[in-house]
Amino acid sequence: MPQPYPQKLLRGIPTADCLDANGWITGQLFRIPDTKNTPQRHDGFDEISINWYDNEKSMTVLMTQKKKDKDTLQFPYGVAVLSRKRLDDLIRHPNTNDDLDYERDPIIGENPYHGNILQKREITKPRRKMLEASLAMWCFEYIETPKVQQ
């Protein structure tokens, strides 16, 4: 039986351009990478990877996640926190037109908190930008990754 969705979700911040000069989250954080050379879902959506905030460990998993085959942090710029209620409001907004959804998608043995915000693949660039900015606007907290002593 699937777990209920918690009130918050987390998105790791991989690059500096996901934050503006004042430390605000930018739409870049929710930009879907080019998917031409990756397997596509059969339901017409693309994935924006998140962690569901089931407990504090979900934050720890993101803060300590390493890049594949490397010893560097996947999200060195921290974690953005988004309210599920705000995401639900955005999904139901008439302007969104069923272009967004979400799911749990645990990575067995690695990340039981993993999920995705789903965005329709076939939407116009202006609509995509609008959704990216809307998601960024509703991030209510930004948590820096602790700097590791070397």
Residue pairs with C-beta under 8 A, 6 or more apart in sequence:
2 104
3 52
3 54
3 104
5 52
5 84
5 102
5 104
6 52
6 53
6 54
6 84
7 53
7 83
7 84
7 85
8 53
8 81
8 82
8 83
8 84
9 50
9 51
9 52
9 53
9 81
9 82
9 84
9 87
9 102
9 115
9 117
10 50
10 51
10 52
10 53
10 58
10 59
10 62
10 79
10 80
10 81
10 82
10 113
11 29
11 30
11 48
11 49
11 50
11 51
11 79
11 80
11 82
11 139
12 49
12 51
12 62
12 65
12 74
12 75
12 78
12 79
13 19
13 25
13 29
13 75
13 76
13 77
13 78
13 79
13 80
13 142
14 74
14 75
14 76
14 77
15 28
15 77
16 77
17 26
17 28
18 25
18 26
18 28
18 29
18 77
18 80
19 25
19 26
19 77
19 142
20 26
23 142
24 136
24 142
25 80
25 136
25 139
25 142
26 136
27 129
27 132
27 133
27 135
27 136
28 132
28 136
29 80
29 132
29 135
29 136
29 139
30 48
30 117
30 131
30 132
30 135
30 136
31 132
32 46
32 47
32 48
32 119
32 128
35 46
35 121
40 46
40 121
41 47
41 121
43 118
44 120
44 121
44 122
45 101
45 118
45 119
45 120
45 121
46 118
46 119
46 120
46 121
47 105
47 116
47 117
47 118
48 116
48 117
48 118
48 119
48 135
49 114
49 115
49 116
50 82
50 102
50 114
50 115
50 116
50 117
51 58
51 59
51 61
51 62
51 111
51 113
51 114
51 115
52 58
52 104
52 113
52 114
52 115
53 59
53 81
53 113
54 112
54 113
57 113
58 113
59 79
59 143
61 111
61 113
62 75
62 79
63 73
63 75
63 78
63 79
63 143
63 145
63 146
64 73
65 73
65 74
65 75
65 111
66 72
66 73
66 74
67 73
67 74
73 145
75 145
76 145
77 144
77 145
78 142
78 143
78 144
78 145
79 142
79 143
79 145
80 136
80 139
80 141
80 142
80 143
81 139
81 140
81 141
81 142
81 143
82 135
82 138
82 139
82 140
83 138
83 140
86 138
86 140
87 100
87 102
87 117
87 135
87 138
90 96
90 100
90 131
90 134
90 135
90 138
91 98
91 100
91 101
91 102
95 130
96 131
98 120
99 119
99 120
99 123
99 127
99 131
100 117
100 118
100 119
100 120
100 131
101 117
101 118
102 115
102 116
102 117
102 118
103 115
103 116
103 118
104 114
104 115
105 114
105 115
105 116
106 112
106 113
106 114
106 115
107 114
117 135
119 128
119 131
123 131
